Amino acid sequence: MTAASILDIIGKTPSVWLDRLVAAHGLDGRILAKLDYLNPGFSKKDRAALGIIRAARADGTLQPGQPVVELTSGNMGTGLAIVCTQLGHPFIAVMSRGNSPERAAMMRALGAEVVLVDQAPGSAVGEVSGTDLALVDAEAQRITAERGAFRADQFNHPGNAAAHAATTGPELWEDSGRCLTAFVDFAGSGGTYAGTIRALKALNPSLRGYLLEPAGAAAISGQTVTDPGHPIQGGGYAMPDLALLQGAPVDGHLTVTGAQAKETARDLARVEGIFAGFSAGANVAAALDLLAGPERGGTVAVIICDSGLKYLSTDLWS
């Protein structure tokens, strides 16, 4: 394939059957993993970034040359840095200092201005809570107003979920040979889950969707939040009312621990040769739990959200 622009190769990522990992756990069924860490920005957020910016340019809310601002844990910012640079928009990424420094370095290399926000008192580096995210959001709002910028607003802009409905869901269905029985996804903004499950259920109404959160921070499922500072970067912010999840069908709620996410990410690298991050480990850990329980014998789809290269400074690989 030859493309006229890097934007033309966002999406259409390959999928891989995790049969070795499933067999190592002695389980009945299959897991299909979409390798979205092979997007140009090394994460699934490239899809949402392109979807939001294209939609905003089309409806006039983003004017030619207008700056774009967004809060990010790094992946959305990387995607927006790529998209905005290609389309002529200055991009300002606002990120908590609790996220891994590799992410900030990558965004800067791709042309973004990166503003780092101190964590709340008592927060630990590598454990970004909903309180930390609120501080980042306040700074993003201030910069947006100050610079007359467009706020990409990944937690609310419909272009996020729409991108996954148009691409991720149909791709997974075709990649599986049209045999998926379930989909599970770790909740960050909620856009990946909402868009993908809507597309999959339109193709197979009996397919089941499971929403995943960190143990101790499962606010969406209505549990008491006891541990908002978990190590699974990029989501699990203990936010109970994510706008993009409103009306999205959820057949079940799951939790995994940070230790499960880490162990499974390491197993993905060792057993399947897939070098991924924390949230990918969480997704696959949840899929394994599903095959051990309600989806025994089924076919579960997951997203490999981002690359392990973004976590070399963390304890994921130490």
N, C-alpha and C positions, 0 to 999 in steps of 0.2 A: 504494500500500500504506500502511495506517495501522496502527501497532503500539502495543500497550499499554505496552511497555517497550523500552528500547534493546537489551536482551538478545534481543528477538525479531527483530532485524534483523541479528544476527551470522550470517554465512554467506550462501549464495545470491547470491554476488557474480557480476557478469557476466564473460564471457570474450570475448577479442578475437583474431581471426586476425592474425598479424604478417606479412601478405603483402608489405607494402612493404619491410620490413626483409629478408625472405628474398630478394625480388627484387633489392634493392640488393647482396646478396652473390652474386647469380647462381646460387642454389641451387635444386634440385629437391625440392619437398616443402612442408609447411606446419608452422607452429608455432602452437599454441593457448595463449594466456596468460590464466590466471585472475587477475583483478584484485583480489586479496585486500587490497591497500592501500586499497580502498574499504570495508572493515569499519569499524565505529565508532572503533576504536583505531588505524586506519590500518595494520593488519598482519594477517597470517594467524594470529598468536598469539591473537587473540580467540577463535578456534574452540577451541584447546586450553585456554585459560583457563576458558571456559564448560564444556567437557567435564570437566575435572578437578574443578571446584568442584561441579558438579551430581552427579557420581559420589560425591564425598566426603560431601556432605550426605545422599545417598540411603543410603549404607552406614554412616553414623553416625560416620565417622572425623573429620568436621568438625561440631562442635556449633554451635547457633545463637549468634551473636554472638562466636564464637571468632576471635581474630586469625589471619591468614594471612601467612606469610613465604615469599618466594621469591627466589633469585638470578636475575638477569636481565641481558640486554644492553640492555634497554629495551622491547622489543616485548611479551614475556610479561608484564612488569610493568605495561605500559599496559593490556593486556587484563584482567589480574587487578584492577587498580585500578577499572576499569569494572564488572566482574562483582561484586567484593566490595562495593563501595559500594552497588550496587543490592540486594544480598542481605543487607546488614547486618553485614558482617565488616570490622573494621579490617585494613588491608593495609600490610605493611612490605616495600618493595622493596630488595634489596641488590645493588649494581651497582659494577663497576669504574670508576674514574675515567678509564680508557682509552676508554670509550664516549662518544659525542657528547653534549654537555650538553643539547641539545634534548630528549633522551629523559627525562632527570631532570626537566626543567621540566614536561614534559607529564604525567608521573606525579603530580607534586605538584599540578598543576592539577586532576587527577581525584580527589584526595583521599588519595593514598598518602603514607606516610612513606618518604622515600628515604634510605638509608644508603649512602654512597660509600666504597669501599675503595681504598686506594692500590695502585698497580701494583707488581709485583716490581721489584727493582733492575735497571736496564738496559732495561726495557720502554719502548716508545714510545707516546705518546698516539695513540689511533686504531688501535692494533694490539694487541688483547687476546688473549693466548696462553692455553694450557691452564694454565700456572703462575699467571697472573693469576686465572683462573677458580677455581683451587683456593683462593686466598686469599679470594675472594668466598664460596665454599662454606663455608669454615670460619667466617666471620662469620655467614652465614645459619644455620648449625647452632647457634652460640652464642645468637643472638637467639631462635631457635625454642625452645630449652630455657629461656631466661630468662623468656620471656613466656607459656609454656604454649601456644604457637601450633601451628597446623597447617601443615606444610611442603608446599607445592604440588608440589614435586619434579618439575618438568617432564621431567627426564632419566630418570625411572623410573616415574612414575605412568601406568598403562595408559589413563587417561582422555584423555591427550594423543593417542596414536595412534588410539584409538577414535573420537575426534571427527572425525578426517580420514577414517577408514574409513566413517563414517556419512554424511558430508557432502561433503568435497572430492572423493573418488574418484567417487562417483555423479554429482555435478554436472559434473565434467569430461567424463565419458562421454556424458552427455546433451547438454552444450553442443557437443560435437564432432560431433553427429549420429551417434554410436556408431561412429566410424571411427578412433579413436586406434590408433597402432601402438607408441608408446613414451611413457615418462614419465621425466623427469630432475629431480633435486632436490638442492640444496645441503644437506649434513648439518650441522645444529646439534645439537638434541637427538635427532634421528632420527625424531621422532614424525610429522612430515608425510610423509616418504618411506614409512615403514613402514605407516601407516594407508592412505595413498592407493594404494600399489602393491598391497596386499592386496585392496582393493575393486576396483581396475581389473582385476587378474588373475582375480578371481571373475567379472567380466563378460566378459572376453576373455582366456582362458588364454595365448594366443600373444603378448599385449602384453609388451613388454620394459621392464624398469626399470633405470635407470642412477643410481648414487649418485655425487654430485659433491663433491669436496674441493678446497682450494686447492693449487696447485703448491707443493711443499716442505713441506706439512703433511698429506700423504695417509696418515695412520696407519691408517685403516680398511681401506684396500686393501693394507696391509702394506708400504708404501714407507718408506724411511728418512726421518725428519723432519729437514729441513735448514733450514727457514724457518718456525718457528711464529708469528713476528710478522708477519702479513700484514694488509692493510687491509680485508678483506671481513668487516665486523662482523656479529655474530649467529651465527657458526658457524665450522667449520673449526678446532676447538680441539685437533686432533692427539690425540684420545682414541680409541684403537683398539677399545674394547669398550663401545659404547653399548648400554645394556640394551634400549632400544626397538627396536633393529635385530635383536635375536636372533630368528632364524627368518624374518626378512623376506626375500623373494626378491630377489636382486640379479643381474641379467644382465650387468652391466658396470660398471666404475669409470672415472670421468673426473676430470681436473683442469683448472682454469683458473688463470691468473695474476691477481694483483690488477689489473694493467694492463688485461687483457682485460675484467675485470668492470667497471672504470671506463669504458672506452671503449664497451662495449655499453650500459651504463646511460645514457650520454650520447646514444648513437644511439637508444635507446628514446624518449627525450624529444624529440629533434630529428626523427626520422623517423615515429614512431608517436604522439607526443603523450602518452606514458605517463611520468609523473614518478616514478621509482622509486629504490630504494636499491641498495647494493652487491650484496646477494645475489640480487636480481632480475636485475641485470646479469650475474652469474655464471651463473644458470640459463639465460638466453637465449643467452649466449655458448656454453655447452655444447650447447644445442639446435642452434645453427648448426653447431657441429663435428659433431654427429651427422648432420645433413642432408648435410654434406660427406663423410661416411664411411659407417658401418654402417647408418644409417637413411635413406640417399639415397632420395628419392621417398616417404618416409613422412610420418606426421603425429605430431608430438612435442608433448606437453603440458608446460607449466611453470607455476609459481606466481610471480606478482609479489608478493613477500613483504611489502614495506612501502613507505612513501612517501619520496620524495626530500626532503621537508620535514624529515625527521629528520637530515639530513646537511648542512644549509646551512653549518655551521661547519667542515666537513671539506674536504679537497681534491677531493672528488668533483665539485663544481661550480665550482671555482676555475680 
